[in-house]
Amino acid sequence: MIQTTASRPGVATTRLAQVDALRGFALFGILMVNIGYLASAYHGTGVEDPAFGGPLDELVRWLVAVFFEAKFFLLFSFLFGYSLTLQLASAERSGARFAPRFLRRLAGLFVIGVVHAVVLFPGDILTTYGVLGLILLALHRIRPRTAVFAAVTLLAITAAGYLLLALTIDGVAPVSTAGAMEATEALRGGPASIIGAHLAQLPDVVFLLVFFQAPSALAAFLLGLAAGRHRALADTARHRRVLRWLQILGFTVGLLGGVVYAYASLGHPGSAYEVFALGVDVISAPLLAAAYAATVLRLARGRYGRAVVAALAPAGRMTLTNYLGQSLVCALIFTGYGAALVGRISPAGVAAIALALFALQAAGSRCWLRRHAYGPVEWLLRAWTTLSVPRWRARAE
């Protein structure tokens, strides 16, 4: 187990260091995906952005599609399921009733998610967690083996559904160029125009969440729950062989699936082949996400483990604040709330902004946690969850 100490400000305790580091890494991957949708109304529509079609732009789109899209929300979901077991253990130690607290937490996430989706970013994941968390709560006493079987079955059924659909349809009509241009102008307008554009996107977003993200997220919840039951992240030294196999499968089969997904979504949008590729991605994306997780865990135990944890864990301890902060900063950059640069920055420039923003968040989180026990949004959610006033200042070292 990593020996992080309390004397290192901004770094989580030993018990949570690896979990927080994984959360920080997942937060970075989610930013790399979400910022593309915030920066361009063409992104994800199947319509090529006429302003940015050069080789470098295409390369960046390919890299994001292969290595990031549909992977990191799975890692985040796995950690959500894993954290449920930590919350259960905490409730048992304190003698608190777990179910009412968890229900309040889910309600808080759902409300925050609704506001986030309407005001800042329609592609919000918190509302999905708020709903799927009810299923996780109902199944929280499930046996680990049963949880794994249910997760694999759910992924297999979802993938089979996409594959059968690909055989029965000719394709799905993409958004028109005129529609993307109209959305761009709306996002460059005032608050009412921006919120109107978000509301117009919500039906398509809900469809995507229900039929693509939700089944995969629930499967990841269950896998995280099973891993938490076995305390798999508490001492990864016991699972070196498993971690190596996850890397082998993920960086071969999972990466190949990512290439298929990228080729279909970027080269054949709206076609039956893209639907087929979504089915492939349902199976392959969890493997690549698992390979990422295994790599971070092995690095955290390696020669530079303390540096890896110090760099990622503080951001992971403030995931909710940072997740919402990413959307707020991007909204100020790309929409009429601020600079209104939507559609005016190339994919390479957008990726550079994402890297800079995450670096600032990592440093800012570390500074904040030197003096504070929780991130500001985490503090509010904890207050609502426990119906108490959590401590604001960090304990003296």
C-alpha positions as CSV (number, residue, x, y, z in Angstrom):
1,M,0.0,0.0,0.0
2,I,1.2,3.5,-0.8
3,Q,2.6,5.2,2.3
4,T,1.3,8.7,2.0
5,T,1.6,10.6,5.2
6,A,-0.5,13.3,6.8
7,S,2.5,15.6,6.7
8,R,2.1,15.9,2.9
9,P,-0.5,18.6,2.5
10,G,-3.2,18.1,-0.1
11,V,-2.5,14.3,-0.3
12,A,-5.2,11.9,0.8
13,T,-4.7,9.4,3.6
14,T,-3.1,6.1,2.9
15,R,-6.5,4.3,2.8
16,L,-7.9,6.6,0.1
17,A,-4.8,7.7,-1.8
18,Q,-5.1,5.4,-4.8
19,V,-8.8,5.8,-5.1
20,D,-8.4,9.6,-5.1
21,A,-5.6,9.4,-7.6
22,L,-7.8,7.4,-9.9
23,R,-10.6,9.9,-9.5
24,G,-8.2,12.7,-10.5
25,F,-7.1,10.8,-13.6
26,A,-10.7,10.1,-14.5
27,L,-11.5,13.8,-14.1
28,F,-8.8,14.7,-16.6
29,G,-10.2,12.2,-19.1
30,I,-13.7,13.5,-18.7
31,L,-12.5,17.1,-19.3
32,M,-10.8,16.0,-22.5
33,V,-14.1,14.7,-23.8
34,N,-16.5,17.3,-22.5
35,I,-14.5,20.3,-23.6
36,G,-15.0,19.2,-27.2
37,Y,-18.7,19.5,-26.9
38,L,-18.5,22.8,-25.1
39,A,-16.1,24.2,-27.7
40,S,-18.0,23.3,-30.9
41,A,-21.7,22.7,-31.7
42,Y,-20.5,20.4,-34.5
43,H,-18.8,18.0,-32.1
44,G,-20.6,14.7,-31.9
45,T,-23.2,15.6,-34.5
46,G,-21.8,13.7,-37.4
47,V,-21.3,17.0,-39.3
48,E,-17.8,18.2,-40.1
49,D,-16.9,21.6,-38.8
50,P,-16.1,23.6,-41.9
51,A,-13.7,25.9,-40.0
52,F,-11.4,23.2,-38.8
53,G,-10.7,20.4,-41.3
54,G,-6.9,20.3,-41.5
55,P,-4.7,17.3,-40.8
56,L,-3.8,18.4,-37.2
57,D,-7.5,19.0,-36.4
58,E,-8.3,15.5,-37.7
59,L,-5.5,14.0,-35.7
60,V,-6.6,15.5,-32.5
61,R,-10.2,14.4,-33.1
62,W,-8.9,10.8,-33.7
63,L,-6.8,10.8,-30.6
64,V,-9.7,12.0,-28.4
65,A,-12.1,9.5,-30.0
66,V,-9.7,6.5,-29.7
67,F,-8.3,7.2,-26.3
68,F,-10.8,9.2,-24.4
69,E,-14.4,9.1,-25.6
70,A,-16.7,6.6,-23.8
71,K,-13.8,5.4,-21.6
72,F,-13.5,7.8,-18.7
73,F,-17.1,8.0,-17.5
74,L,-16.7,4.2,-17.0
75,L,-13.7,4.7,-14.8
76,F,-15.7,7.4,-12.9
77,S,-18.7,5.1,-12.6
78,F,-16.5,2.2,-11.3
79,L,-15.2,4.5,-8.6
80,F,-18.7,5.5,-7.7
81,G,-19.6,1.9,-7.0
82,Y,-16.4,1.3,-5.2
83,S,-17.0,4.4,-3.0
84,L,-20.4,3.0,-1.9
85,T,-18.5,0.3,0.0
86,L,-16.4,2.9,1.7
87,Q,-19.5,4.9,2.7
88,L,-21.1,1.7,4.0
89,A,-18.1,1.0,6.2
90,S,-18.1,4.6,7.4
91,A,-21.8,4.4,8.3
92,E,-21.2,1.1,10.2
93,R,-18.4,2.7,12.2
94,S,-20.4,5.7,13.1
95,G,-23.6,3.8,13.7
96,A,-25.5,6.1,11.2
97,R,-28.3,4.8,9.1
98,F,-26.9,4.4,5.6
99,A,-29.9,4.3,3.3
100,P,-31.4,7.7,4.3
101,R,-28.0,9.4,4.0
102,F,-27.3,7.8,0.6
103,L,-30.8,8.8,-0.7
104,R,-30.1,12.4,0.3
105,R,-26.8,12.2,-1.4
106,L,-28.4,10.9,-4.6
107,A,-31.0,13.6,-4.5
108,G,-28.4,16.3,-4.0
109,L,-26.4,15.0,-7.0
110,F,-29.6,14.9,-9.1
111,V,-30.5,18.5,-8.3
112,I,-27.0,19.8,-8.9
113,G,-26.9,17.8,-12.2
114,V,-30.2,19.4,-13.4
115,V,-28.9,22.9,-12.8
116,H,-25.6,22.0,-14.4
117,A,-27.3,20.5,-17.5
118,V,-29.5,23.5,-18.0
119,V,-27.1,26.3,-17.2
120,L,-23.7,25.0,-18.2
121,F,-23.5,21.7,-20.0
122,P,-26.3,19.4,-21.2
123,G,-24.0,16.4,-21.2
124,D,-24.2,16.2,-17.4
125,I,-23.5,12.8,-15.8
126,L,-24.7,13.7,-12.2
127,T,-28.4,13.2,-13.0
128,T,-27.6,9.8,-14.3
129,Y,-25.8,8.9,-11.1
130,G,-28.6,10.3,-9.1
131,V,-31.1,7.9,-10.8
132,L,-28.8,4.8,-11.2
133,G,-27.7,5.2,-7.7
134,L,-31.2,4.1,-6.6
135,I,-30.6,0.7,-8.4
136,L,-27.1,0.5,-6.8
137,L,-28.6,1.1,-3.4
138,A,-31.2,-1.6,-3.9
139,L,-28.4,-4.1,-4.9
140,H,-25.8,-3.0,-2.4
141,R,-25.9,-6.3,-0.5
142,I,-25.4,-8.3,-3.7
143,R,-22.6,-10.9,-3.7
144,P,-19.4,-9.8,-5.5
145,R,-19.6,-12.7,-7.9
146,T,-23.2,-12.0,-8.7
147,A,-22.4,-8.3,-9.2
148,V,-19.7,-9.2,-11.8
149,F,-22.0,-11.6,-13.6
150,A,-24.8,-9.0,-13.7
151,A,-22.4,-6.4,-15.1
152,V,-21.0,-8.6,-17.8
153,T,-24.5,-9.7,-18.8
154,L,-25.7,-6.1,-18.9
155,L,-22.8,-5.1,-21.2
156,A,-23.3,-8.2,-23.4
157,I,-27.1,-7.5,-23.8
158,T,-26.5,-3.8,-24.6
159,A,-23.8,-4.6,-27.2
160,A,-26.0,-7.3,-28.8
161,G,-28.8,-4.8,-29.0
162,Y,-26.6,-2.4,-31.0
163,L,-25.3,-5.1,-33.2
164,L,-28.9,-6.3,-34.0
165,L,-30.0,-2.7,-34.6
166,A,-27.1,-2.3,-37.1
167,L,-28.4,-5.2,-39.1
168,T,-31.9,-3.8,-39.3
169,I,-31.4,-0.1,-40.1
170,D,-29.7,1.9,-42.8
171,G,-28.4,4.5,-40.4
172,V,-29.4,7.5,-38.4
173,A,-29.7,11.0,-40.0
174,P,-27.1,13.3,-38.5
175,V,-27.7,16.9,-37.4
176,S,-27.7,19.3,-40.4
177,T,-25.0,21.9,-41.0
178,A,-27.7,24.6,-40.6
179,G,-28.7,23.1,-37.2
180,A,-25.1,23.2,-36.0
181,M,-24.7,26.8,-37.2
182,E,-27.9,27.8,-35.5
183,A,-26.7,26.2,-32.2
184,T,-23.4,28.0,-32.5
185,E,-25.1,31.4,-32.8
186,A,-27.4,30.6,-29.9
187,L,-24.4,29.7,-27.6
188,R,-22.8,33.0,-28.5
189,G,-25.8,34.9,-27.3
190,G,-27.0,36.0,-23.8
191,P,-28.0,33.7,-20.9
192,A,-31.5,33.1,-22.2
193,S,-30.2,32.1,-25.6
194,I,-27.6,29.8,-24.1
195,I,-30.1,28.1,-21.8
196,G,-32.5,27.8,-24.7
197,A,-29.8,26.0,-26.7
198,H,-29.1,23.7,-23.8
199,L,-32.8,22.8,-23.5
200,A,-33.0,22.1,-27.2
201,Q,-30.1,19.6,-26.9
202,L,-31.5,17.8,-23.8
203,P,-33.8,15.3,-25.7
204,D,-30.9,14.0,-27.7
205,V,-28.7,13.9,-24.6
206,V,-31.3,12.0,-22.6
207,F,-31.6,9.5,-25.5
208,L,-27.8,9.0,-25.5
209,L,-27.7,8.6,-21.7
210,V,-30.5,6.1,-21.5
211,F,-29.5,3.9,-24.4
212,F,-25.7,4.1,-24.2
213,Q,-24.2,5.6,-21.1
214,A,-26.7,4.4,-18.5
215,P,-26.3,0.6,-19.1
216,S,-22.5,0.9,-19.2
217,A,-22.4,3.1,-16.1
218,L,-24.6,0.7,-14.2
219,A,-22.4,-2.2,-15.2
220,A,-19.4,-0.2,-14.0
221,F,-21.2,0.6,-10.7
222,L,-21.6,-3.1,-10.1
223,L,-18.0,-3.9,-11.0
224,G,-16.9,-1.2,-8.6
225,L,-19.2,-2.6,-5.9
226,A,-17.6,-6.0,-6.3
227,A,-14.1,-4.6,-6.2
228,G,-15.0,-2.6,-3.1
229,R,-16.3,-5.7,-1.3
230,H,-12.9,-7.3,-1.9
231,R,-11.1,-4.1,-1.0
232,A,-9.2,-4.5,-4.3
233,L,-7.7,-1.0,-4.2
234,A,-6.6,-1.2,-0.6
235,D,-3.6,-3.3,-1.4
236,T,-2.9,-3.6,-5.1
237,A,0.2,-5.6,-4.5
238,R,-2.0,-8.6,-4.1
239,H,-3.4,-8.1,-7.6
240,R,-0.2,-7.6,-9.7
241,R,-1.1,-10.4,-12.1
242,V,-4.6,-9.2,-12.6
243,L,-3.4,-5.6,-13.2
244,R,-0.9,-6.9,-15.9
245,W,-3.7,-8.8,-17.6
246,L,-6.0,-5.8,-17.6
247,Q,-3.2,-3.8,-19.3
248,I,-2.6,-6.5,-21.9
249,L,-6.3,-6.9,-22.7
250,G,-7.1,-3.2,-22.6
251,F,-4.2,-2.0,-24.7
252,T,-4.9,-4.7,-27.3
253,V,-8.6,-5.6,-27.6
254,G,-9.8,-2.4,-25.9
255,L,-7.6,-0.1,-28.0
256,L,-8.6,-1.9,-31.2
257,G,-12.2,-1.3,-30.3
258,G,-11.4,2.3,-29.7
259,V,-10.0,2.5,-33.3
260,V,-13.2,0.9,-34.7
261,Y,-15.3,3.4,-32.8
262,A,-13.3,6.4,-33.9
263,Y,-13.2,5.3,-37.6
264,A,-17.0,4.8,-37.5
265,S,-17.9,8.0,-35.6
266,L,-15.6,10.3,-37.5
267,G,-15.6,8.6,-40.9
268,H,-19.1,7.1,-41.2
269,P,-21.3,9.2,-38.9
270,G,-25.0,8.2,-38.9
271,S,-24.4,5.0,-40.8
272,A,-25.3,1.4,-39.7
273,Y,-21.6,0.9,-39.3
274,E,-21.5,3.5,-36.6
275,V,-24.3,1.7,-34.8
276,F,-22.3,-1.5,-35.1
277,A,-19.2,0.3,-33.8
278,L,-21.2,1.5,-30.7
279,G,-21.9,-2.2,-29.9
280,V,-18.2,-3.0,-30.2
281,D,-17.4,0.0,-28.0
282,V,-19.7,-1.2,-25.3
283,I,-17.5,-4.3,-24.8
284,S,-14.1,-2.8,-25.7
285,A,-14.3,0.5,-23.8
286,P,-14.4,-1.1,-20.3
287,L,-11.3,-3.0,-21.2
288,L,-9.4,0.1,-22.1
289,A,-10.7,2.0,-19.1
290,A,-9.5,-0.9,-16.9
291,A,-6.1,-0.8,-18.6
292,Y,-5.9,2.9,-17.7
293,A,-6.8,2.2,-14.1
294,A,-4.3,-0.6,-13.9
295,T,-1.6,1.6,-15.3
296,V,-2.3,4.4,-12.8
297,L,-2.4,1.9,-9.9
298,R,0.9,0.3,-10.9
299,L,2.5,3.7,-11.4
300,A,1.3,4.7,-7.9
301,R,3.2,1.7,-6.5
302,G,6.3,2.3,-8.5
303,R,9.4,4.4,-8.2
304,Y,7.4,7.7,-8.8
305,G,4.4,6.6,-6.9
306,R,4.4,9.4,-4.4
307,A,4.7,12.0,-7.2
308,V,1.8,10.4,-9.1
309,V,-0.5,10.4,-6.0
310,A,0.6,13.9,-5.1
311,A,-0.2,15.2,-8.6
312,L,-3.6,13.4,-9.0
313,A,-5.1,12.8,-5.6
314,P,-5.9,16.4,-4.5
315,A,-8.0,16.9,-7.7
316,G,-9.6,13.6,-7.0
317,R,-10.6,14.6,-3.5
318,M,-12.4,17.6,-5.0
319,T,-13.9,15.8,-8.0
320,L,-17.4,17.4,-7.8
321,T,-16.1,20.9,-7.4
322,N,-13.6,20.4,-10.2
323,Y,-16.1,18.8,-12.5
324,L,-18.5,21.7,-12.2
325,G,-15.6,24.1,-12.3
326,Q,-14.5,22.7,-15.6
327,S,-17.9,23.4,-17.1
328,L,-18.0,26.9,-15.6
329,V,-14.6,27.9,-17.0
330,C,-15.4,26.4,-20.4
331,A,-18.8,28.2,-20.4
332,L,-17.0,31.5,-19.7
333,I,-14.5,30.7,-22.5
334,F,-16.8,29.3,-25.2
335,T,-20.3,30.7,-24.6
336,G,-21.9,34.1,-24.4
337,Y,-21.5,34.0,-20.6
338,G,-18.0,35.2,-21.3
339,A,-15.7,35.3,-24.4
340,A,-18.2,33.4,-26.8
341,L,-15.4,31.6,-28.5
342,V,-17.5,28.5,-29.4
343,G,-16.5,27.4,-32.9
344,R,-13.5,29.7,-33.0
345,I,-10.8,27.6,-31.5
346,S,-9.2,24.6,-33.3
347,P,-9.3,21.1,-31.8
348,A,-5.6,21.4,-31.0
349,G,-6.2,24.7,-29.2
350,V,-9.1,23.1,-27.3
351,A,-7.0,20.2,-26.2
352,A,-4.3,22.7,-25.0
353,I,-6.9,24.5,-22.9
354,A,-8.0,21.3,-21.3
355,L,-4.4,20.4,-20.4
356,A,-3.8,23.9,-18.9
357,L,-7.1,23.9,-17.0
358,F,-6.5,20.5,-15.4
359,A,-3.0,21.5,-14.4
360,L,-4.5,24.6,-12.7
361,Q,-7.1,22.5,-11.0
362,A,-4.6,20.0,-9.7
363,A,-2.4,22.8,-8.3
364,G,-5.5,24.7,-7.0
365,S,-6.9,21.6,-5.3
366,R,-3.6,20.9,-3.5
367,C,-3.5,24.5,-2.2
368,W,-7.2,24.5,-1.1
369,L,-6.8,21.2,0.8
370,R,-3.9,22.6,2.8
371,R,-6.5,24.7,4.7
372,H,-9.8,23.0,4.1
373,A,-11.2,19.6,4.8
374,Y,-13.4,19.4,1.7
375,G,-13.9,21.1,-1.6
376,P,-16.7,23.7,-1.4
377,V,-19.3,21.7,-3.4
378,E,-18.3,18.6,-1.5
379,W,-18.8,20.4,1.8
380,L,-22.3,21.5,0.7
381,L,-23.2,18.0,-0.5
382,R,-21.9,16.4,2.7
383,A,-23.8,18.9,4.9
384,W,-27.0,18.0,3.0
385,T,-26.2,14.2,3.2
386,T,-25.5,14.1,6.9
387,L,-27.9,17.0,7.9
388,S,-25.0,18.5,9.9
389,V,-22.3,21.1,9.6
390,P,-19.1,19.4,8.5
391,R,-15.8,20.9,9.5
392,W,-14.5,23.6,7.1
393,R,-10.9,23.8,8.1
394,A,-8.4,21.0,7.7
395,R,-7.2,19.4,10.9
396,A,-3.9,20.6,12.2
397,E,-1.0,18.4,10.9
